[in-house]
Amino acid sequence: MGSRHSVRGALLGSIGLAALTLAQPALAQDATTADPAPPADSQTTEEAAAASDTEIVVTARRRNEILLDVPIAVTAYSGEQLERQGALDITDVGDTTPNVNLETSRGTNTTLTAFIRGVGQQDPVAGFEQGVGIYIDDVYLNRPQGALLDIYDVERIEILRGPQGTLYGRNTIGGAVKYVTRRLPKERELRMRANLGTYEQADLILSVAQPLSDAFRIGGAFARLSRGGFGKNLTTGQENYNKDIYAARGTLEFEPAESAFLRLSGDYTWDDSNTRGGHRLIPGLRSGAPVLDDEFDSRGALLDPKQKVKGGGAALHGEVGLNDWLKLKSITAYRKDRSDTPIDFDALPATDVDVPAIYKNKQFSQEVQAVIERGPLAGIVGAYYLNADAQTTFDVRLYTTLPTILPGLTALTHGDVGTKTWAVFGDFSYDFTEQLSASLGGRYTNDKRDSKVFRQTLIRGGSPTFGGAPPFGFGVGFPASTNGVTSDFEGKRTDTAFTPRASIAFKPNRDHNIYASYARGFKGGGFDPRGLTTSAPDLNGNRIRDPEEIYEFMAFDPETVDSYELGWKGSVFDRRLNFALAVFQADYKDVQVPGSVGGSTLTGVPTFVGVTTNAGQARFRGVELESNLRVGESLATAGDRLNLAGTLGYLEAEYREFITVVNRNPAGASITPIEVDMADFREVQNTPKWTMSGSVDYDTPVGDGRLNANATLSYRSKSQQFELASPGLDQKGFALLDANLVWRSDRFTVGLHGKNLTNKKYITAGYNFLNQNPYTGEYIGRGARVPNGQPGLDPTLGTEGVLTAYYGNPRQLFLSLGVNF
């Protein structure tokens, strides 16, 4: 406890030295420069001094604006800065962004768990859209699968905090993460970057650009990203947590005039990494298998189907200036991905809660915009359309549950969720004077969903989808007429919403902007693609599950948020200290919480049940502070520079209402099931109260280049994996230390990078299928349900018990070499 407080104190001290916010990196530009792909919210170390008299240009409101004019909390990272800091994928930027958590989700390298200001999705359900919008070149990624983007050929990454529904649409209720690739240069270019490091890390990134004429340019990038495992699967012999990825991107640009631009781009990623095996936190309740010493080792035997993730898409961006105040833009995109993954929940050789799964997503989107800048009036109007489909197919294999009565017990689930949504939007700002301005915007969204969910209970092996025998013998107690079918659901719904946004800003001088804003966010309702209709409650007491009761059980309602924010962005001490401070409150209604539990069919056969609930109400209050202090130049040697940066996030997240059905009292004794408001016994998942970071960055001339040394210490306080506490699985507060030493010239870059230098072990995700007290989360039971059960532990699914954790990366060291030919 004392060490945790000392870390917190050290970080607060470093942040206090730098005082307030401007996020860490981005490029600076003169305010008069019109850039079709301008950088965002901060500065690199090298640019901090040189850019002290220039204005930073951002596109948070999808039009070129000076940073101080934007009433939005934005953090941005330039590609140059990400390279200096040894960033490998999009999760690295979460460590230094207040109230943001970006992590790899469980079994693959490419599924993202994203939380901003307490809003996100811990359970990466295909067909269920998370509350943080992920964008690649302004194209929305509709699903968490394939959303964890490796960093290569990147111009910048922007993180917008708070609801962005007016301009970025539905499902940005918590915020948005924008991954922006590089525009092609107007001259021939060939660049290479290689990384070699511990755990057999070997990365190679090549990018090339070639002008075909004054108007045409073609280019592309290729990445080979590989790493050995952090551990080993002791049953299959495979490396665990390894990386085996190929990625490519191609671009064709046409710019016939300064006022016209067309870009056709395509990208694709092949991920052949092994499945990530989890680490059991408890001994096997049936087998007595001990807990392994190494957190990165596993013992799951499931290899069906072969782990493989692939996906990508194409996009056509076009813009034309009709005159000096009106520009038209269009973004057309198609994306598709497929994930084949074997998920061994129990992480043991036995076929006990083994889940072979296939996720398939595809989407088409079209957006048109008119950007207006005329005198004191600036704004954008547009329309958006999305047609998407998500399919989920998986077995839940429980071979050890009733081996003599139901050998090879399997529950097959196939879920298909279709989405068609359209929206019209507008957002305008007006400068009443040089000091006072106001903004007003709104978006109307029509969101249609249709869903099909099919569940079937099989015995004597897996389903035919995953190589099992044709279905037969559907188990004791199943009527022959049902053919073992426990769900055959079809549902449709349409949700509509108007999401306004308003702000007022006062600029006492050119270096300060004080603003107040209001925004409403919306995320559409839907259907849980893993639902079990036979688990629907009998609400009217007629002992029949009526169609209305089944529909209400399978469906979940939209969630909405009303967010209020006060902010101050400024520069002081001759622009040596840049800061941004935001204070906010967000009031949520009908919060969507996807989860999964162990249940049973009508005949009492154990099975897996997906349950998505609308929790009721939640309130989030917080403070965010970012700062960048240019300490000085020519301190030790002529031309050197020293920068300090700090971030601080405080988030008080609480449920105001959380209605659920419980069958135990606070002491753990069984009672008749009743509806209870459990808000006092639930926490917002994956949301630490404190997020902090402190960075030091020293840059000095060496030879014909510059040597940069930087280090960052980041801290996150304790958080829960799920709403109900899971002892052992929930993560205590922890700190991570990264450091980098990079020499660069006009042609060469050489770096030494260290990540998680203290080798901190920390949990990022997990599974829990143990019987718990619904009030305290304590594990309950006497272990009587299985032969070798541990006292106080009872499984709710399977016989071995599932309390399985996935960990963040251990200490990594690597060398980098970059060459511009």
C-alpha positions, 0 to 999 in steps of 0.5 A, spaced: 500 500 500 505 504 501 509 503 495 502 505 491 501 511 494 509 513 493 508 512 486 501 516 486 505 521 489 511 521 485 506 522 479 502 528 482 509 531 483 511 531 476 504 533 473 504 539 478 511 541 476 508 541 469 501 544 471 495 543 466 494 540 459 495 539 452 496 532 451 503 529 449 505 529 441 502 532 434 505 537 429 505 544 429 503 548 423 502 556 421 495 557 422 495 560 415 497 553 412 491 549 409 493 542 410 488 537 407 490 532 413 492 536 418 495 534 425 492 534 431 493 536 439 500 536 441 507 537 439 513 532 438 519 534 443 523 537 437 518 541 434 516 544 441 521 549 441 521 551 433 513 551 433 513 556 439 510 562 435 506 557 431 498 555 431 497 548 432 491 545 427 486 540 429 481 536 425 477 534 431 470 537 429 472 535 422 474 541 419 481 545 420 481 549 426 486 552 431 487 547 437 485 553 442 478 554 438 476 547 439 471 546 445 473 538 445 478 534 450 483 531 444 489 528 445 493 526 439 500 523 437 504 524 431 507 518 427 514 521 429 513 521 436 510 514 436 516 512 433 521 515 438 517 512 444 517 505 441 510 504 440 508 498 437 500 498 436 494 502 438 494 500 445 500 504 447 497 510 447 492 509 452 498 509 457 499 516 457 492 519 455 487 520 461 481 516 463 483 512 457 484 504 457 486 500 450 488 493 451 488 487 447 482 482 448 483 475 451 485 470 445 487 474 439 492 479 437 487 484 433 481 484 438 480 491 442 478 492 448 477 500 449 474 504 454 474 512 455 471 515 461 468 509 463 465 507 457 467 501 453 466 493 452 470 488 456 466 482 453 468 483 445 461 480 443 461 479 435 455 483 433 455 487 439 458 494 438 462 498 443 461 505 446 468 507 443 468 509 436 474 506 432 476 509 425 481 508 420 482 514 415 475 516 418 472 510 416 468 507 422 470 500 424 463 497 426 466 491 431 472 490 436 474 484 432 480 487 427 480 494 431 487 493 434 491 496 429 498 495 429 502 502 428 506 502 421 505 508 416 501 512 421 501 520 420 497 520 427 493 517 432 487 522 435 483 520 441 477 524 442 474 524 449 466 524 451 460 523 446 462 525 439 455 523 436 454 529 432 460 529 428 462 521 429 455 518 429 452 513 434 456 508 438 461 514 440 458 515 446 464 514 450 469 517 445 473 516 439 480 513 437 482 516 430 488 512 426 490 516 420 495 514 415 500 518 411 498 522 405 503 520 400 509 525 399 510 529 392 517 526 391 519 519 390 520 516 397 523 509 400 523 508 407 525 502 411 524 500 419 526 494 422 526 492 430 530 486 433 528 484 440 527 480 446 522 474 445 525 473 438 522 480 436 523 481 428 519 486 425 520 489 418 516 495 415 517 498 408 514 504 405 514 506 398 511 512 394 512 514 387 509 520 383 507 518 376 505 525 374 504 532 377 497 529 379 498 522 380 501 519 386 502 511 388 504 508 394 504 502 399 506 500 405 508 492 408 509 490 415 512 483 417 511 483 425 513 477 429 515 475 436 516 469 439 511 467 445 512 470 452 510 463 455 508 456 452 502 451 452 505 445 456 499 441 452 500 443 445 507 445 445 505 451 442 508 458 443 503 462 448 502 470 446 506 470 440 505 474 434 505 472 427 502 478 422 503 480 415 500 487 413 499 491 407 496 498 405 496 501 398 494 508 396 493 511 389 492 519 389 490 524 384 490 531 385 489 535 379 488 542 382 489 545 389 482 545 390 480 537 388 483 531 391 481 523 390 484 518 394 483 510 393 486 506 399 486 499 401 489 495 407 489 487 409 492 484 415 493 476 416 494 474 423 497 467 424 499 468 431 497 462 436 491 462 440 492 466 447 492 461 452 489 464 459 492 462 466 488 459 471 488 462 478 485 456 481 487 449 481 483 444 477 476 443 481 475 436 478 483 434 476 486 437 482 491 440 476 495 445 480 496 453 478 502 454 474 508 458 476 509 462 469 503 467 468 504 466 460 504 459 460 497 455 459 495 448 458 489 448 454 488 443 449 483 446 444 486 447 437 480 447 433 479 451 429 486 453 427 487 460 429 487 465 424 485 472 423 484 476 417 481 482 414 481 489 411 478 493 406 478 499 401 476 506 401 475 512 396 476 519 399 474 525 395 474 532 396 473 538 391 472 546 393 467 549 389 469 556 391 473 559 397 468 558 402 465 551 400 468 544 400 464 537 398 467 531 401 465 524 400 468 517 404 466 510 401 468 504 404 467 497 404 471 492 410 470 485 411 474 480 417 474 473 419 476 470 426 477 463 427 479 462 434 479 456 439 478 459 446 479 454 452 476 457 457 478 452 463 485 452 460 486 445 461 487 439 457 480 436 459 474 438 454 471 442 459 468 449 457 472 449 450 469 454 445 471 453 438 469 460 435 468 463 428 466 471 427 465 474 421 464 481 419 462 485 413 460 493 412 459 498 407 459 505 409 458 512 405 458 519 408 458 525 404 460 532 407 459 539 405 464 544 409 463 551 410 467 557 412 465 564 410 467 569 415 465 568 422 461 562 420 464 555 420 461 548 420 459 542 416 453 538 414 452 531 412 449 524 411 451 517 413 449 510 411 452 504 414 450 497 412 453 491 416 452 484 418 456 480 424 455 473 424 458 469 430 458 461 430 461 457 436 460 451 440 460 450 448 463 443 449 462 440 456 464 433 455 466 432 462 460 435 465 455 428 465 460 423 461 456 417 462 449 420 461 451 426 455 457 424 452 460 429 448 455 434 451 456 441 446 451 447 445 452 450 438 450 457 437 449 461 431 448 468 431 447 473 425 446 481 427 444 485 421 445 493 421 442 498 417 443 505 419 442 512 416 443 519 419 444 526 417 448 531 421 450 538 422 455 542 426 456 550 426 460 555 430 459 563 429 464 568 432 460 574 435 467 577 436 474 576 436 473 573 444 466 570 444 464 564 440 458 559 440 457 552 437 451 548 435 450 542 432 445 536 432 444 529 428 438 525 427 440 517 427 435 511 424 438 505 426 435 498 424 437 491 427 435 484 425 437 478 428 437 471 428 439 466 433 440 459 433 442 454 439 442 446 439 444 441 444 448 436 441 452 429 444 457 425 442 462 430 439 462 437 437 458 440 431 459 439 424 461 446 423 467 444 427 468 438 424 464 434 428 459 428 426 452 429 423 447 431 429 444 426 432 442 423 439 440 430 442 440 428 450 436 425 455 430 429 456 429 433 450 423 431 446 424 428 439 420 434 436 425 439 438 431 436 435 435 439 441 434 446 439 433 451 445 433 457 441 430 459 434 429 466 434 428 472 429 427 479 431 427 486 428 427 493 431 428 500 429 431 505 434 431 513 432 435 519 436 436 526 436 443 527 439 445 535 439 451 538 441 452 546 444 458 550 446 460 557 448 467 559 448 471 565 451 478 567 449 480 573 453 487 573 449 490 569 443 493 564 448 487 562 452 480 559 451 475 557 456 469 553 454 463 550 456 459 544 452 453 540 452 453 533 448 448 527 448 450 521 445 446 515 443 448 507 442 442 503 438 439 497 441 440 490 439 439 483 440 445 478 444 447 473 438 449 468 444 442 468 447 438 462 450 431 463 449 429 457 454 432 462 459 427 467 458 423 468 465 416 467 465 414 474 467 406 473 467 406 467 471 403 462 466 408 457 465 409 459 458 415 463 455 410 467 450 413 470 444 413 477 448 417 475 453 422 471 449 423 478 445 424 482 451 429 477 454 433 477 447 433 484 446 436 490 449 434 497 449 439 503 446 443 507 451 444 514 452 448 519 455 448 527 457 455 530 458 457 536 461 464 539 460 468 545 462 475 546 459 480 551 459 486 550 454 492 555 454 499 557 454 503 561 459 510 563 460 511 565 453 508 559 451 513 554 454 507 551 458 501 548 454 496 545 458 488 543 457 484 542 463 477 539 463 472 537 468 466 533 466 459 530 468 456 524 464 449 522 466 447 515 463 441 511 462 439 504 460 447 502 460 448 496 456 452 491 459 454 484 455 456 478 459 455 471 460 453 466 465 453 458 466 445 456 466 441 450 463 436 448 458 429 447 460 431 439 461 436 441 466 442 440 461 448 445 463 449 450 458 452 457 456 448 463 456 449 470 453 446 475 457 446 483 455 442 487 460 440 495 461 443 496 467 439 502 469 443 509 470 450 511 471 453 517 473 461 519 471 464 525 474 471 527 472 477 531 471 483 531 466 489 534 466 495 534 460 501 539 460 507 540 456 513 544 459 518 546 455 523 547 460 529 550 456 534 550 451 542 550 451 542 547 458 548 542 457 550 543 450 548 548 445 542 546 441 539 541 446 532 541 449 528 539 455 521 537 456 516 535 461 509 532 460 504 530 465 497 527 464 492 526 470 485 523 470 480 522 475 474 518 474 468 517 479 464 512 476 458 509 479 451 506 478 445 510 480 441 504 479 442 496 477 436 492 477 438 485 476 435 478 479 438 475 485 437 468 488 441 469 494 441 474 500 447 478 502 449 472 507 449 467 501 443 463 503 438 461 497 432 465 496 426 465 491 429 469 485 427 477 486 428 483 482 433 488 486 437 494 485 444 492 486 447 499 484 451 499 491 454 492 490 456 493 482 462 497 480 463 500 472 468 495 469 475 496 467 475 503 469 480 505 474 479 512 479 486 514 477 490 514 471 496 518 471 503 519 467 509 523 467 514 524 462 521 527 461 524 528 454 531 530 453 534 532 446 541 534 444 545 535 437 550 529 436 554 528 430 550 530 424 543 528 427 540 529 434 540 524 440 533 523 444 532 520 451 525 519 453 522 516 459 515 515 461 512 512 468 504 511 468 500 509 473 493 506 473 489 505 480 485 498 481 479 496 477 474 490 476 474 486 470 466 485 471 461 489 475 461 484 480 467 483 484 472 477 482 477 476 487 484 474 484 482 476 477 481 484 479 487 488 478 490 492 483 493 499 482 500 498 478 505 502 474 509 501 468 516 504 466 518 505 459 524 508 456 527 510 449 534 512 446 533 514 439 539 518 434 536 520 428 538 524 422 535 526 415 536 519 413 538 514 419 534 513 425 537 508 431 534 506 437 534 502 443 527 501 447 525 498 453 517 497 455 515 495 462 522 495 464 520 493 471 517 487 468 510 488 472 505 483 471 498 485 470 491 482 468 488 485 462 482 481 461 479 474 464 473 469 465 469 467 471 464 462 471 464 460 479 459 461 484 459 468 487 455 471 492 451 476 488 452 482 493 460 481 495 463 477 489 466 472 494 466 465 491 461 460 495 460 453 495 463 447 498 466 444 492 461 438 493 459 438 485 465 435 483 470 430 485 476 434 487 473 440 489 476 446 493 472 448 499 469 454 497 469 454 490 463 451 485 463 452 478 457 455 474 459 451 468 463 445 467 467 441 472 474 444 473 472 451 474 473 457 470 477 463 473 482 465 468 486 471 467 490 474 461 496 478 462 499 485 459 506 484 456 512 483 460 518 487 459 521 487 452 527 490 450 528 492 442 533 495 437 530 499 432 533 501 425 530 506 420 533 508 413 530 513 408 533 511 401 
